[in-house]
Amino acid sequence: MPPPSDDTYRGSVALRFLGLIIIGTGLALAFLPADLQPIVLRVGLACGLALGFLHLLGRLIEAWRADATSTFTRALQPPTLPFHVEQGLIQLRDEIRHSRASRRYFDKVLWPRLVELAARRGVAMPDKPVPAFPPQRGPSLATLAALVDRLEKRQ
């Protein structure tokens, strides 16, 4: 039979002490005179509450110890690298989002940048994409993806 874990042992000891307090209080109430019964009842209740408080305090200390790792253990773990997103990617995402929402933004901001990039790379750009439905909206993601694919492939 495997030895009991600390949780099982601690819980069973606390329950045994609580049982002893209840039995002792019950016996004292049964055999002591009536004028001492309120005192015995208060002492039994105080002992039971103190036992419960100490039990909870023990659990809390055990949880803190489980969370605290030693310096040696922390040294064995690889350091966490900070996650950093390039500012250019964030700007590109915002430009695509705004270009899809507004045809005017696409015409004034993203399309000139795409044409300039294509000229630097020596790629011939097609005509501006036709407006999507409704006309005030920008091109679809598929259209934008086709434009970017065309920029990536040199002709």
C-alpha positions in Angstrom: 0.0 0.0 0.0 1.5 3.4 -1.0 2.1 6.0 1.7 -0.5 8.7 1.9 0.2 12.0 0.3 0.7 15.1 2.4 -2.8 16.4 1.5 -4.5 13.2 2.6 -2.5 13.0 5.8 -3.0 16.7 6.7 -6.7 16.5 6.0 -7.1 13.3 8.0 -5.2 14.8 11.0 -7.3 17.9 10.9 -10.5 15.9 10.8 -9.4 13.7 13.6 -8.6 16.7 15.8 -12.0 18.2 14.9 -13.6 14.9 15.9 -11.8 14.9 19.2 -12.9 18.4 19.9 -16.5 17.6 19.1 -16.4 14.4 21.3 -14.7 16.2 24.2 -17.2 19.1 24.0 -20.1 16.7 23.9 -18.9 14.7 26.9 -18.2 17.9 28.9 -21.7 19.2 28.1 -23.2 15.9 29.2 -21.3 15.5 32.5 -20.5 19.1 33.7 -23.0 21.2 35.6 -25.3 23.6 33.6 -23.6 26.7 34.7 -20.3 25.5 33.0 -21.9 24.4 29.7 -21.8 27.9 27.9 -18.1 28.1 28.7 -17.4 24.6 27.5 -19.3 25.3 24.3 -17.4 28.5 23.7 -14.0 26.8 24.3 -15.0 23.9 22.0 -16.1 26.4 19.2 -12.9 28.4 19.6 -10.8 25.3 19.4 -12.7 24.2 16.2 -12.3 27.6 14.6 -8.6 27.7 15.5 -8.1 24.3 14.0 -9.8 25.4 10.8 -7.8 28.5 10.6 -4.5 26.7 11.1 -5.5 24.1 8.5 -6.2 26.9 5.9 -3.0 28.6 6.9 -1.0 25.4 6.3 -2.6 25.0 2.9 -1.8 28.6 2.0 1.9 28.2 3.0 2.1 25.0 1.1 0.7 26.7 -2.0 3.3 29.5 -1.7 6.1 27.0 -1.4 4.9 25.1 -4.4 5.0 28.3 -6.5 8.4 29.4 -5.3 11.1 27.7 -7.3 14.8 27.5 -6.3 17.4 29.6 -8.0 19.0 26.4 -9.4 15.7 25.4 -11.0 15.1 28.8 -12.5 18.7 28.7 -13.9 17.9 25.5 -15.8 14.9 27.0 -17.6 15.7 28.9 -20.8 15.0 32.7 -20.6 11.9 33.9 -22.2 12.5 36.1 -25.2 10.3 39.2 -25.6 7.8 39.1 -28.4 8.4 42.0 -30.8 6.4 42.7 -34.0 8.0 44.8 -36.6 6.5 48.2 -36.9 6.4 47.9 -40.7 4.2 44.8 -40.5 1.8 46.6 -38.2 1.7 49.6 -40.6 1.1 47.2 -43.5 -1.8 45.5 -41.7 -3.4 48.8 -40.9 -3.0 50.1 -44.5 -4.6 46.9 -45.9 -7.5 47.2 -43.3 -8.1 50.8 -44.2 -7.8 50.2 -47.9 -10.5 47.5 -47.8 -12.8 49.8 -45.8 -12.3 52.9 -48.0 -11.7 53.2 -51.7 -10.4 56.7 -51.3 -7.7 55.5 -48.8 -6.7 52.8 -51.3 -6.5 55.3 -54.1 -4.6 58.0 -52.2 -2.3 55.9 -49.9 -1.8 52.2 -50.7 -2.0 52.2 -54.5 0.7 54.9 -55.0 3.0 52.9 -52.6 2.3 49.7 -54.5 3.1 51.4 -57.9 6.3 52.9 -56.4 7.4 49.5 -55.1 6.7 47.9 -58.4 8.7 50.5 -60.2 11.7 50.0 -57.9 11.5 46.2 -58.5 11.0 46.5 -62.2 7.5 44.9 -62.2 4.7 46.2 -64.5 1.6 46.8 -62.4 -1.8 46.3 -63.9 -4.5 48.9 -63.9 -6.1 49.9 -60.7 -8.5 47.2 -59.5 -12.2 47.8 -60.2 -14.2 49.1 -57.2 -15.9 46.4 -55.1 -19.5 46.5 -54.3 -20.5 49.0 -52.8 -18.3 51.4 -54.8 -17.0 53.3 -51.8 -15.3 50.1 -50.4 -11.8 49.2 -51.4 -10.6 46.1 -53.2 -11.1 42.6 -51.7 -8.4 40.6 -50.0 -8.1 38.3 -53.0 -7.4 41.3 -55.2 -4.9 42.7 -52.8 -3.2 39.3 -52.6 -3.0 39.1 -56.4 -1.3 42.5 -56.5 1.2 41.5 -53.9 1.9 38.2 -55.7 2.5 40.1 -58.9 5.0 42.3 -57.0 6.8 39.3 -55.7 7.3 37.7 -59.2 9.6 39.5 -61.5 8.5 39.6 -65.1 
